[in-house]
Amino acid sequence: MSWRRGDGGVARRWVLLLCAGSFFLGLLFTDRMWTLPEVTEVARPNGRREKEDELTAGDCNSAKVNVKRDYREILQAQDTHHAVRTLDKTIANLETELSAARTLQESFLNGSPVSEGHKGSDSTVRRKYLMVIGINTAFSSRKRRDSIRNTWMPQGIKRTKLEEEKGVVIRFVIGHSAISGGIVERAIKAEERKHGDFMRIDHVEGYLELSGKTKTYFATAVSLWDADFYVKVDDDVHVNIATLGQILSKQVKKPRVYIGCMKSGPVLSDKDVRYYEPEHWKFGDQYFRHATGQLYAISKDLATYISINKRVLHKFINEDVSLGAWFIGLDVEHIDERRLCCGTPPDCEWKAQTGNTCAVSFDWKCSGICDSVENMQWVHNRCGESERSLWISSF
């Protein structure tokens, strides 16, 4: 019994110590387990917590630089995406325009009519004309223009009647001065208000720029008037409109017609002579056949071709050579019409008496009527058709 008590006494003391130790251990363990984490620790994923711990441990300035760099990369990515979308849209628009241009070009090269979808956005049907006559003129040629107005070019109501009844449009073709708003520009505007017979084109006037002016004229004219033929004539040349209309009306059904007084001749390589050709080496010794520059006419298909390809058509120094060069390699019918290059009296006078009235009269030695301001009326009196013939003509 004494062994059990003694033993029991010892056991009780150890039991008490064990209980006390367990109690304190329990408190420590319970406090450790029930300590709530911080809100930031709960909200942050492990990856972000590690990144923020690294930022906290590092330099704050370095962290700001990284954030700014990330922001710039985002903006650059957005800008790049926007630029790519804009470029794609631009390319799509260009492809559409190119397709339309190819359709137009293939249409007139094949001699087939252009579909309504490619004739333009204008819902109204355009008036059809026989011909548009563009008279090439310059700022300094006021007296030449007046000589034409007083002879073969109808004025006022008669010119309007000519357009409406005969389908013939006549305009003086002129560009702009290199000095905007100068005295020559104001003079042309005053003349236009008085007569209303100008066609202003997007071209800077200059003698050495005649090829560019001719190209711009045809491109502009074909966009303004739907005609069978587009004619270019110089302002020192006499024209019989009815005879010209009869000549052209016989060629209406042909798709690609280039008509004029066809010529050829030596290529001038001497810088000191008139009509010097700086690119003479491209031609050899002789020019190809082309219409003389005083007057020529081209059909609508060829004018449309010039309009579509105006940016890539090469300009030689001589505009009649340039026009002929633009048609080399195309399926174009060249018509040599000698009534488009008659001389002044007595040449045109003799031919008129035999019933072979000339459509165009000029002097070869002057590339026009010599002293046309003084002599235009004289040529008109001798070789001009009667006014009555213009209105009774069946063209």
Secondary structure, DSSP 4 states (H G I P E B T S, - for coil): -HHHHHHHHHHHHHHHHHHHHHHHHHHHHHHHHTPPPPHHHHHS-HHHHHHHHHHHHS-HHHHHHHHHHHHHHHHHHHHHHHHHHHHHHHHHHHHHHHHHHHHHHHHHHTTPPPPGGGS-S--SPPPEEEEEEEEE--TT-HHHHHHHHTTTS--THHHHHIIIII-EEEEEEEEE-SSTT-HHHHHHHHHHHHH--EEEEEEE--GGGHHHHHHHHHHHHHHH-EEEEEEEEETT-EE-HHHHHHHHHTTTT-SSEEEEEEE--B----TTSTT--TTGGGTTTBPPPEEEEEEEEEEHHHHHHHHHHTTTS---SSHHHHHHHHTTTS--EEEE-GGGSBPTTTHHHHHHHTT---SEE-BGGGTB-TTHHHHHHHHHHHHPPPHHHHHH---
